Amino acid sequence: MFMVMYGLAGCWAYIVFFKSKLGLVLLFAFIGIGLAAGAASGAIVGVLLSSIYNAGYFAMATWLPLAWALIQVLIVIISSDVDLSLNNL
C-alpha cells in the first residue's frame, strides 16, 4: 500500500518534471521510499499486533492487518498536508 501511494506521488513528480532527468530519479526515489517505509512500519505494527493478540490468546482475523495498513496509509496522507499544522491557526 505504501508503494502504491508513493508510486502515485512519484508518477505525478515524473509528469511534472518530465522534460528533465530529475523526473525519473524522483519516480524511483518515491518508489524506494515507499518500499522502505512500508517494510519498516509494517514489520513494527505486525509484531505489535501479533504479540498483543498472542498475549490475549485471541485469533487474529485475516482482514485485521489489512485494516491497520490502511490506517497507516491514511495517517501518512493526512500528516503530509501542510495546511493541517497548528502554525497556521
Z-matrix of the N, CA and C atoms (Angstrom, degrees):
N
C 1 1.440
C 2 1.525 1 110.77
N 3 1.329 2 115.20 1 -40.39
C 4 1.457 3 117.97 2 177.86
C 5 1.523 4 110.63 3 -64.07
N 6 1.344 5 115.97 4 -39.73
C 7 1.454 6 118.74 5 -179.10
C 8 1.527 7 110.73 6 -65.66
N 9 1.316 8 117.14 7 -36.11
C 10 1.462 9 120.03 8 178.02
C 11 1.516 10 110.44 9 -65.83
N 12 1.337 11 115.87 10 -45.57
C 13 1.463 12 120.14 11 -178.98
C 14 1.529 13 111.15 12 -64.33
N 15 1.315 14 116.54 13 -49.41
C 16 1.463 15 119.80 14 179.24
C 17 1.533 16 111.30 15 -69.99
N 18 1.332 17 116.61 16 -30.53
C 19 1.458 18 119.43 17 176.26
C 20 1.521 19 112.10 18 -65.55
N 21 1.336 20 116.76 19 -39.32
C 22 1.461 21 119.80 20 175.88
C 23 1.527 22 111.18 21 -65.26
N 24 1.324 23 116.30 22 -39.55
C 25 1.473 24 119.40 23 176.68
C 26 1.523 25 110.14 24 -65.57
N 27 1.328 26 117.10 25 -37.88
C 28 1.457 27 120.42 26 177.34
C 29 1.519 28 112.41 27 -66.99
N 30 1.327 29 116.64 28 -37.52
C 31 1.471 30 119.74 29 176.06
C 32 1.518 31 111.06 30 -64.58
N 33 1.319 32 116.41 31 -38.83
C 34 1.466 33 119.60 32 177.74
C 35 1.534 34 110.24 33 -65.66
N 36 1.324 35 117.01 34 -41.33
C 37 1.466 36 120.03 35 177.68
C 38 1.526 37 110.42 36 -65.15
N 39 1.327 38 117.21 37 -36.04
C 40 1.463 39 120.41 38 177.85
C 41 1.525 40 111.02 39 -65.86
N 42 1.333 41 116.54 40 -39.26
C 43 1.462 42 120.14 41 178.45
C 44 1.519 43 110.74 42 -66.33
N 45 1.336 44 116.44 43 -41.84
C 46 1.464 45 120.27 44 -178.66
C 47 1.521 46 111.08 45 -66.94
N 48 1.338 47 117.04 46 -42.66
C 49 1.465 48 121.74 47 -177.69
C 50 1.531 49 110.98 48 -104.23
N 51 1.325 50 117.97 49 40.65
C 52 1.455 51 122.90 50 -173.43
C 53 1.520 52 112.69 51 -62.81
N 54 1.310 53 117.45 52 -38.42
C 55 1.469 54 120.36 53 -173.96
C 56 1.523 55 113.19 54 -79.46
N 57 1.310 56 118.07 55 -14.29
C 58 1.465 57 119.29 56 178.89
C 59 1.531 58 109.25 57 -106.26
N 60 1.310 59 115.43 58 165.94
C 61 1.458 60 120.42 59 177.86
C 62 1.522 61 111.83 60 -74.60
N 63 1.309 62 116.65 61 -13.06
C 64 1.456 63 121.18 62 -179.26
C 65 1.526 64 111.56 63 -65.99
N 66 1.323 65 117.82 64 -28.86
C 67 1.457 66 121.45 65 -178.55
C 68 1.509 67 112.97 66 -60.97
N 69 1.316 68 117.23 67 -46.49
C 70 1.456 69 121.15 68 -179.94
C 71 1.527 70 111.39 69 -68.53
N 72 1.311 71 116.61 70 -36.98
C 73 1.462 72 120.55 71 177.01
C 74 1.521 73 110.08 72 -64.36
N 75 1.335 74 116.85 73 -42.51
C 76 1.461 75 120.69 74 178.77
C 77 1.522 76 111.79 75 -64.20
N 78 1.321 77 116.97 76 -38.71
C 79 1.455 78 120.44 77 178.61
C 80 1.523 79 111.09 78 -59.16
N 81 1.323 80 116.39 79 -50.85
C 82 1.466 81 119.60 80 -179.69
C 83 1.523 82 112.45 81 -70.01
N 84 1.326 83 117.53 82 -31.04
C 85 1.466 84 120.62 83 177.22
C 86 1.527 85 110.55 84 -66.87
N 87 1.320 86 117.28 85 -43.86
C 88 1.463 87 120.08 86 179.10
C 89 1.520 88 111.34 87 -65.26
N 90 1.329 89 117.77 88 -40.26
C 91 1.462 90 120.20 89 178.57
C 92 1.529 91 110.52 90 -65.95
N 93 1.332 92 117.37 91 -40.55
C 94 1.463 93 120.19 92 177.30
C 95 1.510 94 112.76 93 -65.18
N 96 1.325 95 116.68 94 -41.03
C 97 1.467 96 120.59 95 177.49
C 98 1.526 97 110.01 96 -64.47
N 99 1.324 98 116.48 97 -39.81
C 100 1.463 99 120.02 98 177.94
C 101 1.513 100 112.64 99 -63.02
N 102 1.339 101 116.33 100 -41.37
C 103 1.466 102 119.72 101 177.22
C 104 1.526 103 111.54 102 -63.95
N 105 1.318 104 116.37 103 -44.50
C 106 1.464 105 119.77 104 -178.71
C 107 1.527 106 111.17 105 -66.97
N 108 1.329 107 117.45 106 -44.67
C 109 1.467 108 120.56 107 -179.90
C 110 1.518 109 111.13 108 -65.36
N 111 1.319 110 117.02 109 -40.46
C 112 1.459 111 120.06 110 178.96
C 113 1.515 112 112.62 111 -65.69
N 114 1.320 113 116.63 112 -41.77
C 115 1.462 114 120.03 113 179.90
C 116 1.520 115 111.36 114 -67.06
N 117 1.330 116 116.46 115 -43.78
C 118 1.469 117 119.49 116 -177.64
C 119 1.528 118 111.59 117 -68.27
N 120 1.315 119 116.68 118 -51.82
C 121 1.466 120 118.39 119 -176.95
C 122 1.526 121 111.49 120 -71.66
N 123 1.321 122 117.71 121 -33.51
C 124 1.456 123 119.89 122 176.92
C 125 1.517 124 112.64 123 -65.81
N 126 1.326 125 116.44 124 -38.66
C 127 1.461 126 119.77 125 178.32
C 128 1.523 127 111.20 126 -67.23
N 129 1.329 128 116.26 127 -42.96
C 130 1.475 129 119.70 128 -178.94
C 131 1.520 130 110.65 129 -65.22
N 132 1.317 131 117.42 130 -49.32
C 133 1.461 132 120.78 131 -179.25
C 134 1.528 133 110.75 132 -66.81
N 135 1.313 134 117.66 133 -36.86
C 136 1.458 135 120.55 134 178.02
C 137 1.521 136 112.68 135 -63.05
N 138 1.314 137 116.77 136 -43.50
C 139 1.465 138 120.28 137 178.40
C 140 1.525 139 110.33 138 -66.06
N 141 1.327 140 117.27 139 -42.11
C 142 1.466 141 120.05 140 178.46
C 143 1.524 142 111.78 141 -63.44
N 144 1.333 143 117.10 142 -45.21
C 145 1.468 144 120.03 143 179.13
C 146 1.521 145 111.88 144 -62.43
N 147 1.317 146 116.24 145 -45.79
C 148 1.467 147 118.63 146 -178.58
C 149 1.519 148 111.82 147 -65.93
N 150 1.327 149 117.67 148 -37.42
C 151 1.468 150 118.96 149 179.54
C 152 1.526 151 111.38 150 -69.94
N 153 1.330 152 117.39 151 -36.65
C 154 1.464 153 119.52 152 177.82
C 155 1.528 154 110.89 153 -67.05
N 156 1.320 155 116.72 154 -44.27
C 157 1.455 156 119.36 155 -179.95
C 158 1.523 157 112.22 156 -69.33
N 159 1.329 158 117.94 157 -35.98
C 160 1.465 159 119.94 158 177.14
C 161 1.524 160 111.46 159 -70.29
N 162 1.320 161 117.94 160 -34.10
C 163 1.462 162 120.55 161 179.12
C 164 1.528 163 111.00 162 -67.45
N 165 1.319 164 116.79 163 -32.94
C 166 1.461 165 119.92 164 178.99
C 167 1.510 166 113.95 165 -92.57
N 168 1.332 167 117.21 166 5.22
C 169 1.467 168 123.40 167 -178.53
C 170 1.534 169 111.56 168 55.38
N 171 1.335 170 116.43 169 40.35
C 172 1.456 171 122.06 170 176.68
C 173 1.525 172 109.51 171 -101.96
N 174 1.320 173 115.45 172 153.42
C 175 1.461 174 120.76 173 173.23
C 176 1.526 175 107.63 174 -93.15
N 177 1.326 176 116.73 175 130.77
C 178 1.462 177 120.67 176 -178.97
C 179 1.524 178 109.44 177 -88.12
N 180 1.324 179 116.23 178 128.97
C 181 1.459 180 120.81 179 177.06
C 182 1.533 181 109.43 180 -72.38
N 183 1.307 182 116.67 181 157.50
C 184 1.458 183 120.13 182 -176.32
C 185 1.526 184 112.59 183 -73.56
N 186 1.306 185 118.37 184 -22.31
C 187 1.464 186 120.68 185 -178.77
C 188 1.518 187 112.06 186 -83.31
N 189 1.321 188 118.61 187 -13.30
C 190 1.458 189 121.41 188 -176.80
C 191 1.533 190 113.56 189 -65.26
N 192 1.332 191 120.56 190 -45.80
C 193 1.470 192 118.79 191 174.99
C 194 1.527 193 113.18 192 -61.91
N 195 1.327 194 116.83 193 -34.78
C 196 1.465 195 120.26 194 176.52
C 197 1.529 196 110.49 195 -64.03
N 198 1.327 197 116.75 196 -41.80
C 199 1.465 198 120.06 197 178.72
C 200 1.521 199 111.02 198 -63.30
N 201 1.324 200 117.29 199 -41.15
C 202 1.461 201 119.81 200 178.41
C 203 1.523 202 111.47 201 -67.78
N 204 1.318 203 117.57 202 -34.23
C 205 1.468 204 120.01 203 175.91
C 206 1.519 205 110.63 204 -65.29
N 207 1.327 206 117.12 205 -40.72
C 208 1.463 207 120.03 206 176.05
C 209 1.521 208 111.54 207 -63.52
N 210 1.322 209 116.89 208 -39.96
C 211 1.466 210 120.97 209 177.53
C 212 1.521 211 110.39 210 -62.14
N 213 1.330 212 117.42 211 -42.77
C 214 1.464 213 120.74 212 178.91
C 215 1.523 214 111.60 213 -62.87
N 216 1.320 215 116.80 214 -42.61
C 217 1.471 216 120.27 215 179.72
C 218 1.523 217 110.28 216 -65.18
N 219 1.328 218 117.35 217 -42.21
C 220 1.459 219 120.25 218 178.66
C 221 1.525 220 111.92 219 -64.30
N 222 1.316 221 117.58 220 -37.13
C 223 1.464 222 120.69 221 177.32
C 224 1.521 223 110.40 222 -64.11
N 225 1.328 224 117.14 223 -41.15
C 226 1.468 225 120.25 224 178.38
C 227 1.525 226 110.64 225 -65.42
N 228 1.331 227 116.93 226 -41.09
C 229 1.466 228 120.06 227 179.80
C 230 1.523 229 110.39 228 -65.32
N 231 1.321 230 117.46 229 -45.56
C 232 1.459 231 120.83 230 -178.65
C 233 1.524 232 111.26 231 -65.85
N 234 1.321 233 117.20 232 -41.44
C 235 1.464 234 119.82 233 -177.55
C 236 1.520 235 112.74 234 -75.33
N 237 1.332 236 118.30 235 -12.94
C 238 1.457 237 119.66 236 179.81
C 239 1.528 238 112.54 237 -82.51
N 240 1.318 239 117.97 238 -11.77
C 241 1.458 240 120.87 239 -179.64
C 242 1.525 241 109.32 240 -79.02
N 243 1.308 242 116.74 241 122.73
C 244 1.465 243 122.14 242 -175.69
C 245 1.521 244 110.98 243 -70.70
N 246 1.320 245 117.61 244 -31.28
C 247 1.456 246 120.60 245 -175.41
C 248 1.524 247 113.43 246 -70.74
N 249 1.321 248 118.35 247 -10.83
C 250 1.456 249 120.21 248 -179.12
C 251 1.520 250 113.13 249 -87.37
N 252 1.319 251 118.27 250 0.03
C 253 1.452 252 119.60 251 -178.58
C 254 1.520 253 110.60 252 -73.85
N 255 1.318 254 116.20 253 156.46
C 256 1.459 255 121.05 254 -177.46
C 257 1.527 256 112.40 255 -77.79
N 258 1.322 257 117.27 256 -9.60
C 259 1.459 258 119.80 257 -179.49
C 260 1.515 259 112.23 258 -69.85
N 261 1.331 260 117.64 259 -22.20
C 262 1.453 261 120.89 260 -176.64
C 263 1.525 262 112.51 261 -89.50
N 264 1.314 263 118.54 262 -1.39
C 265 1.461 264 120.60 263 -178.09
C 266 1.506 265 112.61 264 -80.23
